[in-house]
């Protein structure tokens, strides 16, 4: 299998619809793992790595919204599409709060949903390739390099993730616990402050003094104005 092949979790209790869509997506060069109910889908999620989740709302054992809520407890970033045979406003509003990428009402066309999926991966790739310029600093999040005064500073994936978290939440106090479980949403071990301190220490060696400010007994604040 091509290492660039995207893997999709497809959950729908209507076998004919699910199988037909899975076959079409596989023909379009995606790998698809199917589930006939929310409980089965969640187990697949725990056992595998997915690039996208597509789920129906109305399913036995665990419905689609319950499935997404459980997944969002562990991962706020994986793209999720909900498909529904209903235009129920309350369900739609609840779904929006779950950080969905899209909400599709049945009946849908295979070409329409394929277009939606392709656009999701295009936008995700753009995000992964993002270069952010703040002051005299350039942050290349694809290569995980910080540029300043013609110097290059390599950082790790975790350091890059924490830096992006800071940039997306300027001047907001983030506790070490929040940062830790942002980095390790599925980690079953107790929180460790040492790993966060090491990440902050490395970023501070690159950034100007005071950019990452320690707030006593609360956490860290990213002061963009000091860049």
TORZAZA-912819 format. One record per residue (C-alpha): y negated, x negated, z negated; residue in three letters. Coordinates in nm, 4 decimals. Example, Ala and Ser with C-alpha at 12.3 -4.5 7.8 and 13.67 -1.06 7.14 Angstrom:
<nodes>
<node><north>0.4500</north><east>-1.2300</east><up>-0.7800</up><sevo>ALA</sevo></node>
<node><north>0.1060</north><east>-1.3670</east><up>-0.7140</up><sevo>SER</sevo></node>
</nodes>
This chain:
<nodes>
<node><north>0.0000</north><east>0.0000</east><up>0.0000</up><sevo>UNK</sevo></node>
<node><north>-0.3521</north><east>-0.1161</east><up>0.0788</up><sevo>UNK</sevo></node>
<node><north>-0.5169</north><east>-0.2383</east><up>-0.2429</up><sevo>UNK</sevo></node>
<node><north>-0.8270</north><east>-0.0432</east><up>-0.1418</up><sevo>UNK</sevo></node>
<node><north>-0.6368</north><east>0.2854</east><up>-0.1265</up><sevo>UNK</sevo></node>
<node><north>-0.7886</north><east>0.5404</east><up>-0.3635</up><sevo>UNK</sevo></node>
<node><north>-0.5576</north><east>0.7315</east><up>-0.5946</up><sevo>UNK</sevo></node>
<node><north>-0.6298</north><east>1.0985</east><up>-0.6620</up><sevo>UNK</sevo></node>
<node><north>-0.4886</north><east>1.3246</east><up>-0.9327</up><sevo>UNK</sevo></node>
<node><north>-0.4553</north><east>1.6771</east><up>-0.7908</up><sevo>UNK</sevo></node>
<node><north>-0.3865</north><east>1.9596</east><up>-1.0375</up><sevo>UNK</sevo></node>
<node><north>-0.3281</north><east>2.3169</east><up>-0.9187</up><sevo>UNK</sevo></node>
<node><north>-0.0616</north><east>2.5701</east><up>-1.0177</up><sevo>UNK</sevo></node>
<node><north>-0.0528</north><east>2.7244</east><up>-0.6683</up><sevo>UNK</sevo></node>
<node><north>0.2141</north><east>2.5096</east><up>-0.5073</up><sevo>UNK</sevo></node>
<node><north>0.1366</north><east>2.5980</east><up>-0.1474</up><sevo>UNK</sevo></node>
<node><north>-0.2341</north><east>2.5165</east><up>-0.1802</up><sevo>UNK</sevo></node>
<node><north>-0.1640</north><east>2.1999</east><up>-0.3807</up><sevo>UNK</sevo></node>
<node><north>0.1054</north><east>2.0662</east><up>-0.1477</up><sevo>UNK</sevo></node>
<node><north>-0.0954</north><east>2.1404</east><up>0.1653</up><sevo>UNK</sevo></node>
<node><north>-0.4068</north><east>1.9656</east><up>0.0303</up><sevo>UNK</sevo></node>
<node><north>-0.2033</north><east>1.6697</east><up>-0.1001</up><sevo>UNK</sevo></node>
<node><north>-0.0362</north><east>1.6229</east><up>0.2400</up><sevo>UNK</sevo></node>
<node><north>-0.3742</north><east>1.6373</east><up>0.4152</up><sevo>UNK</sevo></node>
<node><north>-0.5266</north><east>1.3819</east><up>0.1759</up><sevo>UNK</sevo></node>
<node><north>-0.2272</north><east>1.1496</east><up>0.2128</up><sevo>UNK</sevo></node>
<node><north>-0.2631</north><east>1.1750</east><up>0.5899</up><sevo>UNK</sevo></node>
<node><north>-0.6272</north><east>1.0715</east><up>0.5325</up><sevo>UNK</sevo></node>
<node><north>-0.5074</north><east>0.7498</east><up>0.3599</up><sevo>UNK</sevo></node>
<node><north>-0.5361</north><east>0.8558</east><up>-0.0044</up><sevo>UNK</sevo></node>
<node><north>-0.2561</north><east>0.8301</east><up>-0.2575</up><sevo>UNK</sevo></node>
<node><north>-0.2055</north><east>1.1620</east><up>-0.4360</up><sevo>UNK</sevo></node>
<node><north>-0.0208</north><east>1.2438</east><up>-0.7578</up><sevo>UNK</sevo></node>
<node><north>0.0313</north><east>1.6170</east><up>-0.8080</up><sevo>UNK</sevo></node>
<node><north>0.0451</north><east>1.8303</east><up>-1.1220</up><sevo>UNK</sevo></node>
<node><north>0.1241</north><east>2.2005</east><up>-1.1522</up><sevo>UNK</sevo></node>
<node><north>-0.0542</north><east>2.2571</east><up>-1.4844</up><sevo>UNK</sevo></node>
<node><north>-0.3146</north><east>2.0981</east><up>-1.7090</up><sevo>UNK</sevo></node>
<node><north>-0.0666</north><east>1.9510</east><up>-1.9561</up><sevo>UNK</sevo></node>
<node><north>0.1256</north><east>1.7742</east><up>-1.6808</up><sevo>UNK</sevo></node>
<node><north>-0.2010</north><east>1.6536</east><up>-1.5263</up><sevo>UNK</sevo></node>
<node><north>-0.3203</north><east>1.5069</east><up>-1.8553</up><sevo>UNK</sevo></node>
<node><north>0.0068</north><east>1.3168</east><up>-1.8977</up><sevo>UNK</sevo></node>
<node><north>-0.0328</north><east>1.1755</east><up>-1.5458</up><sevo>UNK</sevo></node>
<node><north>-0.3872</north><east>1.0731</east><up>-1.6414</up><sevo>UNK</sevo></node>
<node><north>-0.2566</north><east>0.8854</east><up>-1.9460</up><sevo>UNK</sevo></node>
<node><north>0.0198</north><east>0.7146</east><up>-1.7491</up><sevo>UNK</sevo></node>
<node><north>-0.1718</north><east>0.6130</east><up>-1.4357</up><sevo>UNK</sevo></node>
<node><north>-0.5044</north><east>0.4854</east><up>-1.3105</up><sevo>UNK</sevo></node>
<node><north>-0.7026</north><east>0.7244</east><up>-1.0898</up><sevo>UNK</sevo></node>
<node><north>-1.0165</north><east>0.6979</east><up>-0.8782</up><sevo>UNK</sevo></node>
<node><north>-1.0772</north><east>1.0733</east><up>-0.8649</up><sevo>UNK</sevo></node>
<node><north>-0.9502</north><east>1.3910</east><up>-1.0299</up><sevo>UNK</sevo></node>
<node><north>-0.9387</north><east>1.7284</east><up>-0.8554</up><sevo>UNK</sevo></node>
<node><north>-0.8383</north><east>2.0247</east><up>-1.0697</up><sevo>UNK</sevo></node>
<node><north>-0.8211</north><east>2.4005</east><up>-1.0448</up><sevo>UNK</sevo></node>
<node><north>-0.9692</north><east>2.5968</east><up>-1.3364</up><sevo>UNK</sevo></node>
<node><north>-0.7008</north><east>2.8603</east><up>-1.3931</up><sevo>UNK</sevo></node>
<node><north>-0.3710</north><east>2.6874</east><up>-1.4768</up><sevo>UNK</sevo></node>
<node><north>-0.0942</north><east>2.7461</east><up>-1.7340</up><sevo>UNK</sevo></node>
<node><north>-0.0371</north><east>2.5401</east><up>-2.0521</up><sevo>UNK</sevo></node>
<node><north>-0.3847</north><east>2.3850</east><up>-2.0290</up><sevo>UNK</sevo></node>
<node><north>-0.6592</north><east>2.5123</east><up>-1.7990</up><sevo>UNK</sevo></node>
<node><north>-0.8823</north><east>2.2917</east><up>-1.5880</up><sevo>UNK</sevo></node>
<node><north>-1.1822</north><east>2.2970</east><up>-1.8204</up><sevo>UNK</sevo></node>
<node><north>-0.9659</north><east>2.2032</east><up>-2.1192</up><sevo>UNK</sevo></node>
<node><north>-0.8149</north><east>1.9223</east><up>-1.9119</up><sevo>UNK</sevo></node>
<node><north>-1.1568</north><east>1.7882</east><up>-1.8168</up><sevo>UNK</sevo></node>
<node><north>-1.2804</north><east>1.8111</east><up>-2.1767</up><sevo>UNK</sevo></node>
<node><north>-0.9875</north><east>1.5960</east><up>-2.2942</up><sevo>UNK</sevo></node>
<node><north>-1.0459</north><east>1.3436</east><up>-2.0176</up><sevo>UNK</sevo></node>
<node><north>-1.4199</north><east>1.3309</east><up>-2.0883</up><sevo>UNK</sevo></node>
<node><north>-1.3422</north><east>1.2484</east><up>-2.4523</up><sevo>UNK</sevo></node>
<node><north>-1.2016</north><east>0.9204</east><up>-2.3206</up><sevo>UNK</sevo></node>
<node><north>-1.3785</north><east>0.8556</east><up>-1.9907</up><sevo>UNK</sevo></node>
<node><north>-1.7268</north><east>0.9729</east><up>-1.8909</up><sevo>UNK</sevo></node>
<node><north>-1.7273</north><east>0.7894</east><up>-1.5588</up><sevo>UNK</sevo></node>
<node><north>-1.4256</north><east>0.8964</east><up>-1.3529</up><sevo>UNK</sevo></node>
<node><north>-1.5367</north><east>1.1400</east><up>-1.0784</up><sevo>UNK</sevo></node>
<node><north>-1.4034</north><east>1.4941</east><up>-1.1244</up><sevo>UNK</sevo></node>
<node><north>-1.4084</north><east>1.7905</east><up>-0.8867</up><sevo>UNK</sevo></node>
<node><north>-1.3263</north><east>2.1379</east><up>-1.0172</up><sevo>UNK</sevo></node>
<node><north>-1.1910</north><east>2.3984</east><up>-0.7776</up><sevo>UNK</sevo></node>
<node><north>-1.2013</north><east>2.7644</east><up>-0.8710</up><sevo>UNK</sevo></node>
<node><north>-1.1176</north><east>3.0981</east><up>-0.7173</up><sevo>UNK</sevo></node>
<node><north>-1.3913</north><east>3.2438</east><up>-0.9326</up><sevo>UNK</sevo></node>
<node><north>-1.7703</north><east>3.2360</east><up>-0.9152</up><sevo>UNK</sevo></node>
<node><north>-1.7882</north><east>3.3093</east><up>-1.2876</up><sevo>UNK</sevo></node>
<node><north>-2.1318</north><east>3.1919</east><up>-1.4044</up><sevo>UNK</sevo></node>
<node><north>-2.0202</north><east>3.1061</east><up>-1.7582</up><sevo>UNK</sevo></node>
<node><north>-1.7362</north><east>2.8873</east><up>-1.6301</up><sevo>UNK</sevo></node>
<node><north>-1.9738</north><east>2.7168</east><up>-1.3895</up><sevo>UNK</sevo></node>
<node><north>-2.2279</north><east>2.6390</east><up>-1.6624</up><sevo>UNK</sevo></node>
<node><north>-1.9551</north><east>2.5074</east><up>-1.8922</up><sevo>UNK</sevo></node>
<node><north>-1.8189</north><east>2.2917</east><up>-1.6112</up><sevo>UNK</sevo></node>
<node><north>-2.1599</north><east>2.1422</east><up>-1.5329</up><sevo>UNK</sevo></node>
<node><north>-2.1853</north><east>2.0173</east><up>-1.8910</up><sevo>UNK</sevo></node>
<node><north>-1.8669</north><east>1.8172</east><up>-1.8366</up><sevo>UNK</sevo></node>
<node><north>-2.0406</north><east>1.5716</east><up>-1.6046</up><sevo>UNK</sevo></node>
<node><north>-1.8642</north><east>1.6901</east><up>-1.2916</up><sevo>UNK</sevo></node>
<node><north>-1.9300</north><east>1.5489</east><up>-0.9484</up><sevo>UNK</sevo></node>
<node><north>-1.8778</north><east>1.8808</east><up>-0.7712</up><sevo>UNK</sevo></node>
<node><north>-1.7669</north><east>2.2410</east><up>-0.8196</up><sevo>UNK</sevo></node>
<node><north>-1.5928</north><east>2.4046</east><up>-0.5235</up><sevo>UNK</sevo></node>
<node><north>-1.5195</north><east>2.7765</east><up>-0.4843</up><sevo>UNK</sevo></node>
<node><north>-1.2025</north><east>2.8913</east><up>-0.3073</up><sevo>UNK</sevo></node>
<node><north>-1.1374</north><east>2.9387</east><up>-0.0251</up><sevo>UNK</sevo></node>
<node><north>-1.2356</north><east>2.5913</east><up>0.0924</up><sevo>UNK</sevo></node>
<node><north>-1.1668</north><east>2.4021</east><up>0.4127</up><sevo>UNK</sevo></node>
<node><north>-0.9662</north><east>2.0813</east><up>0.4085</up><sevo>UNK</sevo></node>
<node><north>-1.2349</north><east>1.9065</east><up>0.6130</up><sevo>UNK</sevo></node>
<node><north>-1.4993</north><east>2.0259</east><up>0.3677</up><sevo>UNK</sevo></node>
<node><north>-1.3227</north><east>1.8875</east><up>0.0629</up><sevo>UNK</sevo></node>
<node><north>-1.2414</north><east>1.5630</east><up>0.2488</up><sevo>UNK</sevo></node>
<node><north>-1.6112</north><east>1.5208</east><up>0.3264</up><sevo>UNK</sevo></node>
<node><north>-1.6943</north><east>1.5766</east><up>-0.0410</up><sevo>UNK</sevo></node>
<node><north>-1.4392</north><east>1.3154</east><up>-0.1498</up><sevo>UNK</sevo></node>
<node><north>-1.5601</north><east>1.0573</east><up>0.1019</up><sevo>UNK</sevo></node>
<node><north>-1.9218</north><east>1.1063</east><up>-0.0079</up><sevo>UNK</sevo></node>
<node><north>-1.8197</north><east>1.0585</east><up>-0.3732</up><sevo>UNK</sevo></node>
<node><north>-1.6580</north><east>0.7220</east><up>-0.2992</up><sevo>UNK</sevo></node>
<node><north>-1.9507</north><east>0.6118</east><up>-0.0806</up><sevo>UNK</sevo></node>
<node><north>-2.1986</north><east>0.6878</east><up>-0.3603</up><sevo>UNK</sevo></node>
<node><north>-1.9749</north><east>0.5194</east><up>-0.6185</up><sevo>UNK</sevo></node>
<node><north>-1.9551</north><east>0.2050</east><up>-0.4051</up><sevo>UNK</sevo></node>
<node><north>-2.3340</north><east>0.2028</east><up>-0.3713</up><sevo>UNK</sevo></node>
<node><north>-2.3631</north><east>0.2264</east><up>-0.7484</up><sevo>UNK</sevo></node>
<node><north>-2.1176</north><east>-0.0601</east><up>-0.7976</up><sevo>UNK</sevo></node>
<node><north>-2.3192</north><east>-0.2721</east><up>-0.5544</up><sevo>UNK</sevo></node>
<node><north>-2.6443</north><east>-0.2034</east><up>-0.7349</up><sevo>UNK</sevo></node>
<node><north>-2.9045</north><east>-0.4749</east><up>-0.7809</up><sevo>UNK</sevo></node>
<node><north>-3.1733</north><east>-0.3958</east><up>-1.0376</up><sevo>UNK</sevo></node>
<node><north>-3.4982</north><east>-0.5921</east><up>-1.0603</up><sevo>UNK</sevo></node>
<node><north>-3.6923</north><east>-0.5855</east><up>-1.3868</up><sevo>UNK</sevo></node>
<node><north>-3.9878</north><east>-0.8186</east><up>-1.4233</up><sevo>UNK</sevo></node>
<node><north>-3.8797</north><east>-1.1603</east><up>-1.2967</up><sevo>UNK</sevo></node>
<node><north>-3.5101</north><east>-1.0856</east><up>-1.3548</up><sevo>UNK</sevo></node>
<node><north>-3.2609</north><east>-0.9580</east><up>-1.0963</up><sevo>UNK</sevo></node>
<node><north>-2.9324</north><east>-0.8087</east><up>-1.2147</up><sevo>UNK</sevo></node>
<node><north>-2.6494</north><east>-0.8052</east><up>-0.9592</up><sevo>UNK</sevo></node>
<node><north>-2.3872</north><east>-0.5744</east><up>-1.1063</up><sevo>UNK</sevo></node>
<node><north>-2.1363</north><east>-0.6227</east><up>-0.8245</up><sevo>UNK</sevo></node>
<node><north>-2.1243</north><east>-1.0006</east><up>-0.8580</up><sevo>UNK</sevo></node>
<node><north>-2.2056</north><east>-0.9888</east><up>-1.2329</up><sevo>UNK</sevo></node>
<node><north>-2.4849</north><east>-1.2428</east><up>-1.1966</up><sevo>UNK</sevo></node>
<node><north>-2.8335</north><east>-1.2513</east><up>-1.3488</up><sevo>UNK</sevo></node>
<node><north>-3.1020</north><east>-1.4310</east><up>-1.1474</up><sevo>UNK</sevo></node>
<node><north>-3.4154</north><east>-1.5816</east><up>-1.3045</up><sevo>UNK</sevo></node>
<node><north>-3.6424</north><east>-1.8649</east><up>-1.1836</up><sevo>UNK</sevo></node>
<node><north>-3.3911</north><east>-1.9653</east><up>-0.9133</up><sevo>UNK</sevo></node>
<node><north>-3.1204</north><east>-1.9969</east><up>-1.1801</up><sevo>UNK</sevo></node>
<node><north>-2.7953</north><east>-1.7985</east><up>-1.1801</up><sevo>UNK</sevo></node>
<node><north>-2.6191</north><east>-1.6828</east><up>-1.4953</up><sevo>UNK</sevo></node>
<node><north>-2.2669</north><east>-1.5412</east><up>-1.4680</up><sevo>UNK</sevo></node>
<node><north>-2.1632</north><east>-1.2707</east><up>-1.7114</up><sevo>UNK</sevo></node>
<node><north>-1.8315</north><east>-1.0983</east><up>-1.7804</up><sevo>UNK</sevo></node>
<node><north>-1.7416</north><east>-0.7426</east><up>-1.6891</up><sevo>UNK</sevo></node>
<node><north>-1.7938</north><east>-0.6233</east><up>-2.0478</up><sevo>UNK</sevo></node>
<node><north>-2.1275</north><east>-0.8040</east><up>-2.0732</up><sevo>UNK</sevo></node>
<node><north>-2.2287</north><east>-0.6441</east><up>-1.7435</up><sevo>UNK</sevo></node>
<node><north>-2.1308</north><east>-0.2992</east><up>-1.8721</up><sevo>UNK</sevo></node>
<node><north>-2.3319</north><east>-0.3417</east><up>-2.1912</up><sevo>UNK</sevo></node>
<node><north>-2.6321</north><east>-0.4656</east><up>-1.9934</up><sevo>UNK</sevo></node>
<node><north>-2.6155</north><east>-0.1604</east><up>-1.7661</up><sevo>UNK</sevo></node>
<node><north>-2.5875</north><east>0.0639</east><up>-2.0724</up><sevo>UNK</sevo></node>
<node><north>-2.9038</north><east>-0.0936</east><up>-2.2153</up><sevo>UNK</sevo></node>
<node><north>-3.0930</north><east>-0.0647</east><up>-1.8865</up><sevo>UNK</sevo></node>
<node><north>-2.9971</north><east>0.3014</east><up>-1.8533</up><sevo>UNK</sevo></node>
<node><north>-3.1108</north><east>0.3677</east><up>-2.2113</up><sevo>UNK</sevo></node>
<node><north>-3.4331</north><east>0.1660</east><up>-2.2562</up><sevo>UNK</sevo></node>
<node><north>-3.5955</north><east>0.1670</east><up>-2.6008</up><sevo>UNK</sevo></node>
<node><north>-3.3114</north><east>0.3779</east><up>-2.7438</up><sevo>UNK</sevo></node>
<node><north>-3.1237</north><east>0.2459</east><up>-3.0465</up><sevo>UNK</sevo></node>
<node><north>-2.7541</north><east>0.2065</east><up>-2.9668</up><sevo>UNK</sevo></node>
<node><north>-2.5193</north><east>0.1453</east><up>-3.2578</up><sevo>UNK</sevo></node>
<node><north>-2.2471</north><east>-0.1216</east><up>-3.2300</up><sevo>UNK</sevo></node>
<node><north>-1.9864</north><east>0.1523</east><up>-3.2747</up><sevo>UNK</sevo></node>
<node><north>-2.1270</north><east>0.3531</east><up>-2.9834</up><sevo>UNK</sevo></node>
<node><north>-2.1292</north><east>0.0423</east><up>-2.7636</up><sevo>UNK</sevo></node>
<node><north>-1.7743</north><east>-0.0496</east><up>-2.8627</up><sevo>UNK</sevo></node>
<node><north>-1.6233</north><east>0.2879</east><up>-2.7771</up><sevo>UNK</sevo></node>
<node><north>-1.8285</north><east>0.3028</east><up>-2.4575</up><sevo>UNK</sevo></node>
<node><north>-1.6506</north><east>-0.0173</east><up>-2.3524</up><sevo>UNK</sevo></node>
<node><north>-1.3079</north><east>0.0852</east><up>-2.4842</up><sevo>UNK</sevo></node>
<node><north>-1.2845</north><east>0.4665</east><up>-2.4605</up><sevo>UNK</sevo></node>
<node><north>-0.9035</north><east>0.4614</east><up>-2.4694</up><sevo>UNK</sevo></node>
<node><north>-0.8664</north><east>0.1892</east><up>-2.7338</up><sevo>UNK</sevo></node>
<node><north>-0.6406</north><east>0.2955</east><up>-3.0205</up><sevo>UNK</sevo></node>
<node><north>-0.7384</north><east>0.0127</east><up>-3.2556</up><sevo>UNK</sevo></node>
<node><north>-1.0148</north><east>0.0191</east><up>-3.5147</up><sevo>UNK</sevo></node>
<node><north>-1.3677</north><east>-0.0740</east><up>-3.4182</up><sevo>UNK</sevo></node>
<node><north>-1.4472</north><east>-0.4465</east><up>-3.4228</up><sevo>UNK</sevo></node>
<node><north>-1.8092</north><east>-0.5541</east><up>-3.4668</up><sevo>UNK</sevo></node>
<node><north>-1.7322</north><east>-0.9155</east><up>-3.3699</up><sevo>UNK</sevo></node>
<node><north>-1.6688</north><east>-0.8346</east><up>-3.0035</up><sevo>UNK</sevo></node>
<node><north>-2.0041</north><east>-0.6559</east><up>-2.9729</up><sevo>UNK</sevo></node>
<node><north>-2.1892</north><east>-0.9370</east><up>-3.1493</up><sevo>UNK</sevo></node>
<node><north>-2.0417</north><east>-1.1904</east><up>-2.9048</up><sevo>UNK</sevo></node>
<node><north>-2.1533</north><east>-0.9834</east><up>-2.6043</up><sevo>UNK</sevo></node>
<node><north>-2.5053</north><east>-0.9433</east><up>-2.7445</up><sevo>UNK</sevo></node>
<node><north>-2.5194</north><east>-1.3153</east><up>-2.8270</up><sevo>UNK</sevo></node>
<node><north>-2.4353</north><east>-1.4092</east><up>-2.4667</up><sevo>UNK</sevo></node>
<node><north>-2.6940</north><east>-1.1704</east><up>-2.3189</up><sevo>UNK</sevo></node>
<node><north>-2.9590</north><east>-1.3027</east><up>-2.5581</up><sevo>UNK</sevo></node>
<node><north>-2.9025</north><east>-1.6594</east><up>-2.4358</up><sevo>UNK</sevo></node>
<node><north>-3.0085</north><east>-1.5425</east><up>-2.0876</up><sevo>UNK</sevo></node>
<node><north>-3.2802</north><east>-1.2858</east><up>-2.1596</up><sevo>UNK</sevo></node>
<node><north>-3.6210</north><east>-1.3535</east><up>-2.3228</up><sevo>UNK</sevo></node>
<node><north>-3.6544</north><east>-1.3342</east><up>-2.7006</up><sevo>UNK</sevo></node>
<node><north>-3.6942</north><east>-0.9826</east><up>-2.8292</up><sevo>UNK</sevo></node>
<node><north>-3.5561</north><east>-0.8017</east><up>-2.5251</up><sevo>UNK</sevo></node>
<node><north>-3.2444</north><east>-0.7055</east><up>-2.7231</up><sevo>UNK</sevo></node>
<node><north>-3.3882</north><east>-0.6190</east><up>-3.0608</up><sevo>UNK</sevo></node>
<node><north>-3.1749</north><east>-0.5794</east><up>-3.3732</up><sevo>UNK</sevo></node>
<node><north>-3.2649</north><east>-0.2703</east><up>-3.5756</up><sevo>UNK</sevo></node>
<node><north>-3.1472</north><east>-0.3197</east><up>-3.9324</up><sevo>UNK</sevo></node>
<node><north>-2.8451</north><east>-0.1020</east><up>-4.0247</up><sevo>UNK</sevo></node>
<node><north>-2.8810</north><east>0.0971</east><up>-3.7005</up><sevo>UNK</sevo></node>
<node><north>-2.8008</north><east>-0.1111</east><up>-3.3946</up><sevo>UNK</sevo></node>
<node><north>-2.9738</north><east>-0.2609</east><up>-3.0912</up><sevo>UNK</sevo></node>
<node><north>-3.2712</north><east>-0.1599</east><up>-2.8789</up><sevo>UNK</sevo></node>
<node><north>-3.3443</north><east>-0.2845</east><up>-2.5269</up><sevo>UNK</sevo></node>
<node><north>-3.7184</north><east>-0.3494</east><up>-2.4837</up><sevo>UNK</sevo></node>
<node><north>-3.7795</north><east>-0.3468</east><up>-2.1062</up><sevo>UNK</sevo></node>
<node><north>-4.1468</north><east>-0.4353</east><up>-2.1502</up><sevo>UNK</sevo></node>
<node><north>-4.0518</north><east>-0.7848</east><up>-2.2728</up><sevo>UNK</sevo></node>
<node><north>-3.8780</north><east>-0.8786</east><up>-1.9486</up><sevo>UNK</sevo></node>
</nodes>
